Amino acid sequence: MDDALLVTEVWRDDLWRLTTVRVGEIAGYSYLSPHRHIPHITNLDGPEAATFGDVIARSTAAVQESAGADLVFVYVFGGGLDHFHAHLAPHRGEGSPLVNNPIKGSRSKILLPTGEEVWASDRYPLQSREIMDAAIADITRTLNPEIVSDSQPTP
């Protein structure tokens, strides 16, 4: 399978493997993936979840040092392939082909009515404060089920 994907396995342990592309725009571009089938990052559990932080830190450090990169961007996409894998992309400053912003379009500073400045895309409008606050509240409730409202914990 590695030959078909034009990657070479550069490291493995009992749970994870790191492969690096043989053909591409960026030398050192690599993929970190679990051996066990885990469809998406939202399904990450068990020993893979317990070891992911250490493994991604060691892998990105190795890619950064070996590729002479300023940074290593880590991308996790969903929907393209039904097996979780993280893209480790060496970034070498100006002239890098990598996108360093997850939102498409040119970005510029916008002054909010509150006086705060934010960066915003010219292709996508800022969401309303109500939509943003609802997302924050929903995530908070999902991760903290004991909270029934913004200020009232469940007895």
N, C-alpha and C positions, 0 to 999 in steps of 0.2 A: 504494500500500500504506500509506503514512503516513496518508492521510486515513482509511482503514478502521480503523487503530489509534489514531486521534486523537492523533498525535504530529507534531511539527514538527522537521525537521532543522535543528540550530543550528550544526553544524560537521562537516567531513569533511576527510580527507586521502586519500592513495592506498590506505591499508589500513583505516582506521577511520571510523566515523561516530557522532555523538552526536545523539540525538533527545530531545526534551523533551515530556512529556505536555501536552495542551491541556485535559483534563478529569480531575480527580482530587482527592484529599484533601490533597495536598501540592504547593504551587507549586514548580516547579523539578525535580520528580522526572524523572529522565532515564535513558536506556539507552545504553550504549556497546557497539557491536557491530562485528565485522569485516565487510568487504565479502565476503571469501571465505567460503564455507561451512565452518564449523568446528563440529561437532556439540556438543561439550562442552568445558569448560575443560581436561579431561584430554587433549584432542586439540590443544591450542594448540601450534603449532610454527612454524618458519620466521620470516619477518620480523614476523609478528604477535606471536610470543613475544618477539622481540628488542625490540620497541617498546612492549609492553604497560605496563611500569612507568612510562615517561615519559608515555604517553598517559593513563593512569588518574590520575596525579598532576595533570597539567594540567587534565583534565576535572573532577575533584573540586574543585580549587581554584576553577575558574570557577563551578561550581554553588554552592559555598559562598559565595563573594563575592556573586554575583548574587542568590542567594536569601536572603541575610542569615542564614545558618545558623550554628549553633555548631559543628556537625560535619557530615560527609557520610558516612552509612553506605553501605557497598558490599556488596551481596548478589549471590551467584551461586547460582542454583538449578539443578537438573538434572531432566530428565524431562518438564517441562511443554512445552517447545518444543525441537525438534531443531536449534537454532542457538544457539551460545554468545552470550550477552550479559550484561553486568553492569548491575545496577540501581544507580543513584546517587541516594540518598535524603537530601535535606536534613533534618537533625534540628535542631529549635529548642527544645531543653530540655523542661522540664515542659509537659505538655499536648500534646506531639507524639504523633501516632497511630502512630509507629514502635515496633516491638519492639526493645529493645536487648539482648536475650538470645536466643540460638538454641535454647535448651531451653524447652519449654512448662511452664507452671505457676508458682505462687508460689515464690520462692526464700527460703531461710533458711540461716543458718549452722549447720553441724553440726560437732561436735567429734569428730575421729577418735581411735581408740585410741592413736595415736602422739602425741596432744596438739596436732596441727595442726588448724586450722579451715579448712573449705571451704564454699563456697556450693553448695547442692543444691536440686533441684526437689522439690516436694511430690508431683508426679505420676509421677516416674520415679526408681527407686532408683539409687544409685551402683553402678557395676559393680565386680566383685571386683578385688582387686589383681592376681590372676593374669591376668584378661582384659585389664586395662589394660597390664600388663607385656608380654603377648604381642603386643598391637597395637604397642607401642613397638619391640619387637624386630623385628617383621615390617617395619615402615616403615624402620627402620634398615638391615636387610638389603637391602631393595629399592633404597634410595638409595645404599648402599655395598656392592656385591656382593663386594668384596674381603674383607669381614668374614665369617668363618664362624661365629663365636660372639661372645658379648659381649666377650671379651677376646683372641681369637685371630685376627689378620689372616691372610689367605691368603698363603703364601710366594711 
